[in-house]
């Protein structure tokens, strides 16, 4: 799993990892959110959301996620 940091999702309070922070920054979130909450907001599953992030922003999570 990605490196854990001492920040929590602004929506569900789940502990965030570095991937969550990267996608929160890429989408200009004022308060970081977890991948699950962001994908849900866009009406996508996690796999579809990751494909979208790779296509538009050319970023992808490390292989451990």
C-alpha positions in Angstrom: 0.0 0.0 0.0 1.1 3.6 -0.6 3.0 5.5 2.1 0.6 6.6 4.9 0.8 10.2 6.0 -0.8 12.0 8.9 -3.6 13.5 6.8 -7.2 12.4 6.6 -9.9 12.6 3.9 -12.0 15.7 4.3 -15.1 13.6 3.6 -14.9 10.2 5.2 -11.9 10.7 7.6 -10.0 7.8 6.1 -6.2 8.1 6.4 -4.7 9.3 3.1 -1.7 8.0 1.2 0.6 9.8 -1.3 -1.6 8.9 -4.3 -4.6 10.5 -2.6 -2.6 13.7 -2.2 -1.4 13.7 -5.8 -4.9 13.4 -7.2 -6.3 15.9 -4.8 -3.6 18.4 -6.0 -4.1 17.6 -9.6 -7.8 18.3 -9.3 -7.2 21.5 -7.2 -9.1 20.3 -4.1 -8.7 22.8 -1.3 -8.9 20.0 1.3 -7.5 16.6 0.3 -9.9 13.7 -0.2 -9.3 9.9 -0.7 -9.5 8.3 -4.1 -12.8 6.5 -3.2 -14.5 9.7 -2.3 -13.2 11.6 -5.4 -14.2 8.7 -7.8 -17.6 8.6 -6.2 -18.0 12.3 -6.7 -17.4 11.8 -10.4 -19.6 8.8 -10.6 -16.8 6.4 -11.4 -15.4 3.2 -10.0 -11.7 3.3 -8.9 -10.3 1.6 -12.0 -12.2 4.0 -14.3 -11.0 6.9 -12.3 -7.4 5.8 -12.5 -7.7 5.4 -16.2 -9.1 8.9 -16.5 -6.3 10.4 -14.3 -3.7 8.6 -16.5 -5.3 9.8 -19.7 -5.8 13.5 -18.8 -3.0 14.1 -16.3 -0.5 11.3 -17.2 -0.2 10.3 -13.6 -0.7 6.8 -12.2 -0.4 5.3 -8.7 2.7 3.2 -7.8 2.3 -0.5 -8.5 1.5 -1.2 -4.8 -1.9 0.5 -4.9 
